[in-house]
Amino acid sequence: MPTWLIWVIVIVVVVIIAAAIVSMTGRRRAAQRRRRADELRQQATAQASGLTESHRQAEDLRAKADLAQSEAARAEERAADAEGSHQVEQAGYEDKLREADRVDPDVDHKAGDYEPDVWNDERSETAKTTETQQRSDTTTER
């Protein structure tokens, strides 16, 4: 047998062996990847049970937040209504004071610096008494 034929046969055998090794390695690697994929799927399935609970908790908290927002909106409306009522009452009170000042001969309601003696929330009974005394002192001086 010629030498070149022996070399061809050796090369063909080496190529076949290399191809078989590559093929087996590829199959082994594919099997490992399948096992790893199965493990990951099992882990994901185990996590899925926790997802249901966390989703339920998130929905409960969202419902509570929505309820709190609607209650806050109702409270805001009630506060606005109360403020409006207060302003109407305060305007009526101020109108009565202005009318009293127009009738009172001791009050110059046409003066440029005239302001009615309007009640405010910080005012106390002692302040009212002091102002009444000051008015009577001013009246006495005239």
C-alpha positions as CSV (number, residue, x, y, z in Angstrom):
1,M,0.0,0.0,0.0
2,P,1.3,3.3,-0.9
3,T,2.2,5.8,1.8
4,W,-0.1,8.5,0.6
5,L,-3.1,6.1,0.8
6,I,-2.2,5.3,4.4
7,W,-2.0,9.0,5.2
8,V,-5.4,9.6,3.6
9,I,-6.9,6.7,5.6
10,V,-5.3,8.1,8.9
11,I,-6.6,11.6,8.1
12,V,-10.1,10.3,7.4
13,V,-10.1,8.3,10.6
14,V,-8.9,11.3,12.6
15,V,-11.6,13.5,11.1
16,I,-14.3,10.9,11.9
17,I,-13.0,10.6,15.5
18,A,-12.9,14.4,15.9
19,A,-16.4,14.7,14.4
20,A,-17.7,12.0,16.8
21,I,-16.1,13.8,19.8
22,V,-17.6,17.1,18.8
23,S,-21.0,15.5,18.3
24,M,-20.9,13.8,21.7
25,T,-19.7,17.0,23.4
26,G,-22.6,18.9,21.7
27,R,-25.1,16.4,22.9
28,R,-23.7,16.4,26.4
29,R,-23.8,20.2,26.4
30,A,-27.4,20.2,25.1
31,A,-28.4,17.7,27.9
32,Q,-26.8,20.0,30.5
33,R,-28.6,23.0,29.1
34,R,-31.9,21.1,29.2
35,R,-31.3,20.1,32.9
36,R,-30.4,23.8,33.7
37,A,-33.6,25.0,31.9
38,D,-35.7,22.5,33.9
39,E,-34.1,23.7,37.1
40,L,-34.8,27.4,36.2
41,R,-38.4,26.5,35.3
42,Q,-38.9,24.7,38.7
43,Q,-37.5,27.8,40.5
44,A,-39.8,30.0,38.5
45,T,-42.8,27.8,39.4
46,A,-41.9,28.0,43.1
47,Q,-41.7,31.8,42.8
48,A,-45.1,31.9,41.1
49,S,-46.9,31.0,44.3
50,G,-45.4,34.1,45.9
51,L,-46.5,36.2,43.0
52,T,-50.2,35.5,43.7
53,E,-49.9,36.6,47.3
54,S,-47.9,39.8,46.5
55,H,-50.4,40.6,43.7
56,R,-53.3,40.3,46.2
57,Q,-51.5,42.5,48.7
58,A,-50.8,45.1,46.1
59,E,-54.5,45.1,45.1
60,D,-55.6,45.4,48.7
61,L,-53.2,48.3,49.3
62,R,-54.4,50.0,46.1
63,A,-58.0,49.7,47.2
64,K,-57.2,51.2,50.6
65,A,-55.3,54.0,49.0
66,D,-58.3,54.7,46.7
67,L,-60.7,54.7,49.7
68,A,-58.4,57.1,51.6
69,Q,-58.3,59.4,48.6
70,S,-62.1,59.5,48.2
71,E,-62.4,60.1,52.0
72,A,-59.9,62.9,51.7
73,A,-61.8,64.4,48.8
74,R,-65.1,64.3,50.8
75,A,-63.4,65.9,53.8
76,E,-62.0,68.6,51.5
77,E,-65.5,69.3,50.2
78,R,-66.9,69.5,53.7
79,A,-64.1,71.8,54.7
80,A,-64.7,74.1,51.7
81,D,-68.5,74.1,52.5
82,A,-67.7,75.0,56.1
83,E,-65.4,77.8,55.0
84,G,-68.0,79.1,52.6
85,S,-70.6,79.1,55.3
86,H,-68.2,80.9,57.7
87,Q,-67.4,83.6,55.1
88,V,-71.2,84.2,54.6
89,E,-71.7,84.5,58.3
90,Q,-68.7,86.7,58.7
91,A,-69.9,89.0,55.8
92,G,-73.3,89.3,57.5
93,Y,-71.6,90.1,60.8
94,E,-69.4,92.8,59.1
95,D,-72.5,94.2,57.4
96,K,-74.2,94.6,60.8
97,L,-71.1,96.3,62.2
98,R,-70.9,98.7,59.3
99,E,-74.6,99.5,59.7
100,A,-74.1,100.1,63.4
101,D,-71.1,102.3,62.7
102,R,-73.2,104.3,60.2
103,V,-75.9,104.8,62.8
104,D,-73.5,105.6,65.7
105,P,-72.9,109.3,65.8
106,D,-69.5,108.8,67.5
107,V,-68.0,106.9,64.6
108,D,-66.8,108.7,61.4
109,H,-67.5,106.0,58.9
110,K,-66.7,108.3,56.0
111,A,-63.1,108.9,57.1
112,G,-60.4,107.6,54.8
113,D,-58.8,105.4,57.4
114,Y,-62.2,104.0,58.6
115,E,-62.3,100.3,59.1
116,P,-65.1,98.6,60.9
117,D,-64.4,97.0,64.2
118,V,-64.5,93.5,62.7
119,W,-64.1,90.4,64.8
120,N,-61.3,88.0,64.1
121,D,-60.4,84.6,65.6
122,E,-57.6,85.9,67.8
123,R,-59.6,88.5,69.5
124,S,-60.5,88.0,73.1
125,E,-63.1,89.5,75.4
126,T,-60.5,91.6,77.2
127,A,-59.5,93.2,73.8
128,K,-63.2,94.1,73.2
129,T,-63.5,95.7,76.6
130,T,-60.3,97.7,76.1
131,E,-61.5,98.9,72.7
132,T,-64.9,99.9,74.2
133,Q,-63.1,101.9,76.9
134,Q,-60.9,103.6,74.3
135,R,-64.0,104.6,72.3
136,S,-65.7,106.0,75.3
137,D,-62.5,107.9,76.2
138,T,-62.3,109.4,72.7
139,T,-66.0,110.4,72.9
140,T,-65.4,112.1,76.2
141,E,-62.5,114.1,74.8
142,R,-64.6,115.5,72.0
